[in-house]
Amino acid sequence: MARPVVGIIGNRHWINDQYPAHAGGMMNSEAVAEVVGALPLLIPADPRLVSVPDLLDTCAGFVFTGGRPNVHPEEYGEVETDAHGAFDRERDAVALPLIRALVERGQPFLGICRGFQEVNVAMGGTLHPEIRDLPGRMNHRMPPNGTLEEKFALRHSVRVREGGPFHRLFGATEVLTNTLHGQGIKTPGRRIVVDGWAEDGTAEALYVEGAPGFTLSVQWHPEYRAAQDPVSRPLFEAFGAAVAAWAAGERAPVLRTA
């Protein structure tokens, strides 16, 4: 049988600062193909090119990836400042309504880094533009120097709620993760349940309360070494089970509190 299709939300990118392109990290495609067991399909996140109904009908599930551009603060009722960084308004216009549609349909998705933040904003939440500027917070940004292995190295622990869906997946209430983000959740959106926190209190894992499908999302980057990492693999495998069930016309059991 053909593998189910998982749409990977791409980012606007410039090649040699001149040629416009839609891009997606190879790690995301590898995780979808090798761990989820699905066919990865890069989605050009531009509302002139794709529509939410077409995407819902084409893909069994979606991965909302990380990316350098941030969600524009107008999407959560705030004014743009220099601290908010670069933006991708076309991706905002596709990802946010798509997330809301997926939540209501029960169609599975996995949010990663920017995708984690998109889920919160799509449900009415807000973001801090720069976590490291807040009192008592760590610098969660990617190190500016070093090899790819050094940049994606496991860097801090995340504590998940006992009996929650992430605890059930990981088999532990504390796991070691990588951290490569500047922004973070300020206020959770409607039905957003923060289920994991970094040592400094930064939200790192969430799901949508009452959603009929898979909505688990994380602020770290589980796509790195997804097949080998003991935290990443069960997350992608659970997403894969939900995708396979959707493609078969079934509903996978929703991971809820124990």
MIKOLDO-336910 format. One record per atom (N, C-alpha, C): x negated, y negated, z; residue in one letter. Coordinates in pm, whole numbers, padded with zeros to 5 digits, always signed. Example, Ala and Ser with C-alpha at 12.3 -4.5 7.8 and 13.67 -1.06 7.14 Angstrom:
-01319+00569+00780A/-01230+00450+00780A/-01320+00330+00780A/-01285+00225+00708S/-01367+00106+00714S/-01290-00003+00787S/
END
This chain:
-00084+00120+00000M/+00000+00000+00000M/-00087-00125+00000M/-00035-00231-00062A/-00108-00357-00066A/-00118-00417+00074A/-00229-00478+00101R/-00245-00544+00230R/-00151-00665+00240R/-00099-00695+00358P/-00021-00818+00374P/-00111-00939+00352P/-00052-01048+00309V/-00127-01171+00280V/-00125-01262+00403V/-00241-01310+00441V/-00252-01409+00548V/-00306-01538+00488V/-00228-01643+00501G/-00271-01774+00452G/-00366-01840+00550G/-00479-01886+00499I/-00579-01957+00580I/-00573-02104+00540I/-00534-02188+00634I/-00517-02330+00603I/-00653-02394+00582I/-00674-02449+00462G/-00803-02509+00428G/-00813-02655+00469G/-00931-02710+00450N/-00959-02850+00479N/-01004-02922+00353N/-00971-03049+00345R/-01024-03131+00237R/-01175-03148+00258R/-01251-03133+00153H/-01396-03132+00164H/-01456-03202+00041H/-01569-03264+00062W/-01638-03330-00050W/-01771-03260-00075W/-01791-03214-00198I/-01918-03153-00236I/-02011-03263-00286I/-02130-03270-00225N/-02228-03375-00257N/-02168-03514-00241N/-02074-03527-00145D/-02009-03655-00115D/-01941-03717-00237D/-01906-03633-00334Q/-01849-03688-00457Q/-01734-03604-00514Q/-01749-03471-00511Y/-01652-03386-00578Y/-01551-03333-00476Y/-01421-03363-00491P/-01321-03319-00393P/-01293-03170-00406P/-01279-03104-00292A/-01254-02960-00290A/-01169-02925-00169A/-01103-02810-00176H/-01041-02751-00059H/-01132-02638-00012H/-01161-02636+00117A/-01261-02542+00167A/-01211-02469+00290A/-01263-02348+00309G/-01236-02270+00428G/-01359-02191+00465G/-01385-02178+00595G/-01504-02107+00639G/-01498-01959+00607G/-01608-01903+00563M/-01614-01760+00531M/-01585-01673+00652M/-01620-01721+00772M/-01594-01643+00893M/-01445-01614+00909M/-01362-01711+00874N/-01217-01692+00886N/-01169-01584+00790N/-01217-01590+00666S/-01177-01489+00567S/-01225-01350+00607S/-01347-01343+00659E/-01401-01213+00701E/-01321-01155+00817E/-01283-01240+00912A/-01205-01193+01027A/-01069-01142+00981A/-01006-01213+00888V/-00875-01171+00838V/-00885-01039+00763V/-00987-01026+00677A/-01001-00904+00597A/-01045-00785+00681A/-01144-00805+00771E/-01207-00695+00839E/-01139-00654+00970E/-01079-00750+01040V/-01019-00719+01170V/-00866-00720+01162V/-00810-00822+01099V/-00665-00829+01085V/-00616-00721+00988V/-00700-00689+00887G/-00662-00590+00788G/-00570-00646+00682G/-00583-00776+00654A/-00496-00844+00559A/-00578-00904+00445A/-00508-00948+00343L/-00571-01016+00231L/-00579-01164+00261L/-00700-01221+00276P/-00710-01364+00306P/-00683-01450+00183P/-00598-01551+00200L/-00563-01642+00091L/-00582-01784+00138L/-00678-01855+00077L/-00705-01992+00117L/-00594-02084+00066L/-00533-02158+00156I/-00422-02248+00123I/-00475-02390+00103I/-00455-02450-00015P/-00492-02591-00033P/-00393-02679+00043P/-00437-02733+00155A/-00346-02806+00244A/-00320-02946+00190A/-00229-02953+00096D/-00191-03080+00033D/-00045-03067-00007D/+00044-03151+00047P/+00187-03136+00019P/+00224-03159-00127P/+00133-03216-00207R/+00160-03230-00350R/+00148-03096-00422R/+00078-03001-00359L/+00045-02875-00425L/+00122-02755-00369L/+00159-02762-00242V/+00228-02649-00178V/+00347-02702-00098V/+00443-02615-00078S/+00558-02650+00006S/+00572-02547+00117S/+00633-02587+00226V/+00652-02496+00338V/+00736-02374+00297V/+00848-02391+00227P/+00925-02271+00187P/+00844-02174+00101P/+00765-02225+00009D/+00683-02137-00075D/+00581-02061+00008D/+00519-02130+00102L/+00419-02065+00186L/+00482-01957+00273L/+00599-01986+00329L/+00667-01888+00414L/+00700-01761+00336L/+00735-01777+00210D/+00772-01661+00128D/+00651-01586+00075D/+00536-01652+00067T/+00417-01591+00006T/+00333-01515+00108T/+00324-01566+00228C/+00233-01511+00329C/+00309-01446+00443C/+00252-01338+00495A/+00313-01272+00612A/+00273-01341+00742A/+00158-01406+00742G/+00111-01477+00860G/+00012-01585+00819G/-00029-01666+00915F/-00115-01779+00886F/-00221-01795+00995F/-00339-01840+00953V/-00443-01883+01046V/-00464-02032+01025V/-00444-02108+01131F/-00470-02252+01130F/-00610-02271+01186F/-00702-02301+01097T/-00845-02298+01128T/-00894-02424+01196T/-01021-02420+01237G/-01089-02540+01281G/-01127-02627+01161G/-01183-02742+01189G/-01225-02833+01083G/-01274-02963+01143G/-01362-03029+01072R/-01416-03155+01123R/-01311-03265+01136R/-01221-03282+01038P/-01119-03387+01054P/-01023-03356+01168P/-00975-03459+01235N/-00883-03445+01346N/-00740-03475+01303N/-00644-03430+01382V/-00505-03467+01359V/-00493-03618+01382V/-00426-03687+01290H/-00415-03832+01303H/-00329-03866+01424H/-00372-03963+01508P/-00296-03994+01630P/-00155-04047+01604P/-00128-04097+01483E/+00009-04138+01452E/+00106-04020+01463E/+00053-03899+01445E/+00138-03780+01452E/+00187-03754+01594E/+00122-03815+01694Y/+00170-03802+01831Y/+00188-03938+01897Y/+00218-04039+01813G/+00263-04168+01864G/+00157-04257+01923G/+00030-04239+01883E/-00076-04324+01934E/-00147-04397+01821E/-00220-04501+01857V/-00288-04585+01759V/-00428-04532+01732V/-00467-04532+01607E/-00601-04486+01568E/-00710-04575+01627E/-00815-04511+01680T/-00933-04581+01728T/-01057-04514+01669T/-01173-04575+01687D/-01297-04515+01637D/-01322-04379+01702D/-01276-04361+01825A/-01300-04235+01897A/-01225-04118+01834A/-01122-04146+01756H/-01043-04037+01697H/-01113-03970+01580H/-01215-04033+01523G/-01296-03969+01418G/-01229-03966+01283G/-01272-03869+01200A/-01222-03855+01064A/-01089-03780+01063A/-01013-03797+00953F/-00880-03738+00945F/-00860-03664+00813F/-00755-03582+00811D/-00711-03513+00689D/-00559-03521+00690D/-00505-03632+00639R/-00361-03655+00646R/-00283-03555+00563R/-00344-03506+00453E/-00276-03406+00371E/-00257-03276+00450E/-00361-03237+00524R/-00346-03116+00606R/-00241-03138+00714R/-00241-03255+00777D/-00137-03285+00875D/+00002-03262+00816D/+00020-03310+00692A/+00152-03306+00628A/+00197-03165+00595A/+00103-03073+00582V/+00138-02933+00555V/+00144-02853+00685V/+00042-02865+00768A/+00028-02777+00884A/+00135-02801+00990A/+00167-02926+01020L/+00258-02952+01131L/+00401-02902+01104L/+00461-02933+00988P/+00594-02875+00962P/+00591-02725+00942P/+00480-02672+00890L/+00469-02527+00873L/+00469-02457+01009L/+00397-02511+01104I/+00394-02452+01238I/+00535-02450+01299I/+00606-02560+01288R/+00741-02566+01344R/+00832-02462+01279R/+00819-02445+01147A/+00900-02345+01078A/+00864-02204+01121A/+00735-02177+01140L/+00691-02045+01183L/+00742-02011+01323L/+00737-02110+01411V/+00786-02088+01547V/+00932-02045+01544V/+01014-02115+01467E/+01156-02085+01465E/+01186-01954+01395E/+01111-01919+01291R/+01135-01793+01218R/+01080-01671+01291R/+00984-01693+01380G/+00918-01580+01443G/+00809-01521+01357G/+00765-01596+01258Q/+00659-01549+01168Q/+00523-01574+01235Q/+00433-01476+01233P/+00312-01486+01315P/+00209-01587+01265P/+00143-01653+01358F/+00031-01739+01325F/-00068-01739+01441F/-00192-01772+01407L/-00301-01783+01503L/-00365-01920+01485L/-00371-01999+01592G/-00434-02131+01587G/-00574-02127+01644G/-00668-02190+01574I/-00808-02193+01616I/-00859-02338+01616I/-00908-02385+01728C/-00971-02516+01743C/-00878-02628+01695C/-00903-02687+01577R/-00809-02787+01528R/-00669-02727+01518R/-00662-02600+01476G/-00533-02534+01467G/-00462-02525+01601G/-00537-02502+01707F/-00485-02503+01845F/-00424-02639+01875F/-00496-02745+01838Q/-00447-02881+01860Q/-00326-02911+01774Q/-00324-02859+01650E/-00209-02878+01563E/-00083-02817+01621E/-00096-02700+01681V/+00021-02635+01742V/+00078-02724+01851V/-00009-02780+01934N/+00038-02868+02041N/+00106-02992+01984N/+00044-03055+01885V/+00103-03177+01826V/+00233-03145+01754V/+00238-03033+01682A/+00360-02995+01611A/+00478-02981+01706A/+00451-02943+01829M/+00557-02925+01928M/+00575-03047+02016M/+00517-03161+01977G/+00540-03287+02047G/+00436-03326+02149G/+00323-03255+02153G/+00218-03286+02249G/+00122-03392+02201G/+00031-03433+02287T/-00069-03536+02255T/-00209-03483+02282T/-00309-03557+02230L/-00448-03516+02241L/-00535-03626+02299L/-00639-03586+02372H/-00747-03676+02410H/-00842-03688+02291H/-00883-03809+02252P/-00975-03820+02138P/-01116-03770+02166P/-01160-03772+02292E/-01297-03732+02324E/-01303-03677+02466E/-01304-03544+02478I/-01301-03478+02608I/-01420-03518+02695I/-01539-03528+02635R/-01660-03551+02714R/-01661-03687+02783R/-01573-03780+02740D/-01566-03911+02803D/-01477-03912+02926D/-01407-03804+02954L/-01317-03799+03069L/-01396-03761+03195L/-01362-03818+03309P/-01433-03787+03433P/-01430-03638+03465P/-01545-03583+03495G/-01555-03444+03537G/-01551-03342+03426G/-01543-03387+03299R/-01536-03292+03188R/-01674-03266+03129R/-01690-03147+03072M/-01813-03109+03005M/-01810-03159+02861M/-01926-03153+02797N/-01934-03178+02653N/-01904-03046+02582N/-01791-03040+02513H/-01750-02918+02445H/-01791-02917+02297H/-01862-03019+02253R/-01896-03030+02111R/-02004-02931+02068R/-02006-02905+01935M/-02110-02820+01879M/-02247-02885+01897M/-02348-02810+01941P/-02483-02868+01951P/-02528-02920+01814P/-02591-03038+01810P/-02628-03096+01681P/-02742-03023+01611P/-02820-02947+01686N/-02936-02879+01629N/-02932-02730+01660N/-03015-02656+01588G/-03025-02512+01612G/-02970-02431+01497G/-02987-02300+01507T/-02937-02209+01405T/-02786-02192+01421T/-02724-02128+01323L/-02581-02100+01332L/-02551-02014+01455L/-02639-01917+01481E/-02621-01830+01597E/-02627-01910+01727E/-02718-02007+01731E/-02729-02090+01852E/-02609-02182+01867E/-02558-02234+01757K/-02443-02325+01765K/-02317-02254+01806K/-02300-02128+01760F/-02180-02052+01791F/-02199-01959+01912F/-02306-01979+01986A/-02333-01892+02101A/-02225-01907+02208A/-02200-01801+02283L/-02107-01807+02395L/-02161-01905+02498L/-02076-01999+02536R/-02129-02112+02612R/-02058-02137+02744R/-01930-02107+02755H/-01864-02129+02883H/-01752-02028+02902H/-01713-02012+03027S/-01608-01916+03059S/-01471-01982+03045S/-01372-01900+03019V/-01232-01942+03015V/-01156-01853+03112V/-01081-01916+03199R/-00997-01843+03295R/-00855-01839+03241R/-00800-01720+03227V/-00662-01706+03179V/-00573-01664+03294V/-00446-01696+03281R/-00351-01671+03389R/-00328-01522+03408R/-00334-01477+03533E/-00313-01337+03563E/-00172-01295+03521E/-00162-01186+03447G/-00034-01136+03400G/+00016-01200+03273G/-00058-01299+03222G/-00018-01367+03100G/-00058-01288+02976G/-00018-01335+02858P/-00047-01260+02735P/-00195-01247+02705P/-00274-01349+02737F/-00418-01338+02710F/-00483-01241+02807F/-00439-01239+02931H/-00489-01140+03028H/-00459-00999+02978H/-00339-00979+02925R/-00300-00847+02875R/-00387-00807+02755R/-00423-00903+02672L/-00506-00874+02556L/-00650-00843+02596L/-00706-00927+02683F/-00848-00919+02714F/-00878-00817+02824F/-00778-00785+02905G/-00802-00695+03017G/-00883-00759+03127G/-00889-00893+03128A/-00964-00966+03230A/-00904-01105+03243A/-00924-01167+03358T/-00874-01303+03378T/-00981-01408+03352T/-01102-01365+03322E/-01208-01459+03287E/-01293-01399+03175E/-01312-01478+03068V/-01388-01431+02953V/-01488-01539+02912V/-01590-01500+02837L/-01693-01592+02791L/-01666-01626+02645L/-01668-01756+02613T/-01635-01801+02478T/-01735-01905+02429T/-01725-01935+02299N/-01800-02048+02244N/-01711-02172+02247N/-01769-02288+02232T/-01692-02412+02239T/-01750-02511+02141T/-01668-02558+02049L/-01717-02643+01941L/-01613-02749+01907L/-01570-02825+02006H/-01464-02923+01980H/-01488-03050+02059H/-01437-03161+02006G/-01448-03290+02074G/-01318-03331+02139G/-01206-03300+02071Q/-01075-03338+02123Q/-01014-03225+02204Q/-00905-03254+02271G/-00837-03152+02350G/-00699-03199+02391G/-00622-03110+02450I/-00485-03142+02489I/-00482-03244+02602I/-00401-03348+02581K/-00371-03444+02688K/-00242-03404+02757K/-00133-03399+02682T/-00005-03353+02736T/+00045-03237+02649T/+00086-03126+02708P/+00139-03015+02630P/+00272-03052+02565P/+00294-02999+02444G/+00419-03022+02375G/+00533-02940+02434G/+00652-02960+02380R/+00769-02884+02423R/+00745-02735+02402R/+00771-02657+02503R/+00759-02511+02500R/+00614-02463+02493R/+00518-02554+02494I/+00378-02513+02494I/+00339-02469+02635I/+00291-02346+02646V/+00242-02295+02773V/+00090-02284+02764V/+00020-02364+02842V/-00125-02351+02850V/-00155-02231+02939V/-00227-02134+02884D/-00247-02007+02952D/-00394-01977+02980D/-00483-02073+02943G/-00625-02054+02968G/-00696-02188+02979G/-00796-02194+03067W/-00865-02320+03096W/-01016-02297+03105W/-01093-02396+03058A/-01237-02396+03080A/-01266-02431+03226A/-01392-02422+03262E/-01432-02449+03400E/-01398-02591+03444E/-01393-02685+03349D/-01366-02825+03382D/-01218-02860+03371D/-01132-02761+03350G/-00988-02785+03343G/-00935-02810+03203G/-01021-02810+03102T/-00977-02831+02965T/-00894-02711+02917T/-00780-02739+02855A/-00695-02633+02803A/-00766-02559+02690A/-00765-02426+02696E/-00838-02345+02597E/-00754-02235+02532E/-00637-02207+02586A/-00551-02102+02529A/-00406-02141+02552A/-00320-02113+02453L/-00179-02148+02466L/-00092-02052+02386L/+00037-02057+02417Y/+00138-01992+02334Y/+00266-02074+02343Y/+00363-02045+02256V/+00488-02119+02253V/+00594-02038+02326V/+00644-02094+02434E/+00743-02025+02517E/+00872-01999+02439E/+00920-01875+02445G/+01046-01841+02382G/+01040-01818+02233G/+00924-01835+02172A/+00912-01809+02028A/+00927-01660+02003A/+00999-01621+01897P/+01022-01479+01872P/+00904-01407+01807P/+00797-01480+01774G/+00683-01418+01708G/+00551-01450+01777G/+00441-01408+01713F/+00306-01427+01765F/+00265-01574+01747F/+00232-01642+01857T/+00194-01784+01852T/+00066-01813+01930T/-00010-01708+01965L/-00129-01731+02047L/-00231-01818+01972L/-00287-01914+02044S/-00382-02008+01984S/-00490-02039+02086S/-00614-02059+02036V/-00727-02083+02125V/-00809-02202+02077V/-00873-02269+02173Q/-00952-02386+02141Q/-01093-02350+02098Q/-01136-02226+02126W/-01271-02186+02086W/-01269-02126+01946W/-01377-02060+01904H/-01391-02009+01767H/-01409-01857+01765H/-01299-01784+01775P/-01308-01637+01778P/-01346-01576+01643P/-01343-01655+01536E/-01377-01600+01404E/-01524-01563+01393E/-01608-01623+01479Y/-01750-01591+01475Y/-01773-01451+01533Y/-01829-01362+01454R/-01855-01224+01495R/-01727-01158+01548R/-01617-01181+01478A/-01486-01135+01527A/-01480-00984+01543A/-01545-00911+01454A/-01539-00765+01461A/-01619-00709+01578A/-01720-00782+01626Q/-01807-00732+01732Q/-01774-00789+01869Q/-01720-00909+01875D/-01700-00976+02003D/-01584-00913+02080D/-01603-00878+02208P/-01499-00808+02283P/-01378-00895+02318P/-01391-01026+02304V/-01278-01116+02325V/-01208-01146+02192V/-01285-01168+02088S/-01229-01203+01958S/-01153-01087+01894S/-01212-00969+01902R/-01152-00856+01830R/-01009-00825+01874R/-00981-00813+02004P/-00842-00784+02041P/-00745-00895+02004P/-00792-01018+02000L/-00706-01129+01959L/-00666-01115+01813L/-00763-01090+01726F/-00733-01073+01584F/-00657-00943+01558F/-00686-00838+01635E/-00612-00713+01616E/-00465-00729+01653E/-00437-00802+01760A/-00298-00826+01798A/-00226-00910+01693A/-00296-01009+01641F/-00239-01089+01532F/-00214-01000+01410F/-00308-00909+01381G/-00292-00818+01269G/-00171-00727+01284G/-00145-00680+01405A/-00028-00597+01429A/+00100-00674+01403A/+00102-00802+01443A/+00219-00885+01419A/+00238-00912+01271A/+00129-00935+01199V/+00135-00957+01055V/+00187-00833+00983V/+00135-00716+01019A/+00178-00592+00956A/+00326-00567+00980A/+00371-00597+01102A/+00512-00577+01134A/+00600-00670+01052A/+00558-00796+01040W/+00637-00892+00960W/+00643-00847+00814W/+00531-00805+00760A/+00526-00762+00621A/+00615-00640+00597A/+00634-00557+00700A/+00716-00438+00689A/+00863-00465+00721A/+00894-00592+00746G/+01032-00627+00778G/+01070-00597+00920G/+00970-00584+01007E/+00994-00553+01147E/+00949-00669+01233E/+00970-00658+01360R/+00922-00757+01455R/+00828-00689+01553R/+00705-00738+01559A/+00609-00683+01656A/+00650-00726+01796A/+00622-00645+01897P/+00651-00687+02034P/+00577-00818+02066P/+00650-00914+02122V/+00590-01042+02156V/+00512-01029+02286V/+00390-01077+02284L/+00308-01072+02406L/+00358-01177+02505L/+00410-01131+02613R/+00461-01223+02716R/+00394-01191+02848R/+00442-01257+02953T/+00384-01231+03083T/+00418-01090+03128T/+00330-01034+03209A/+00351-00896+03255A/+00462-00890+03358A/
END
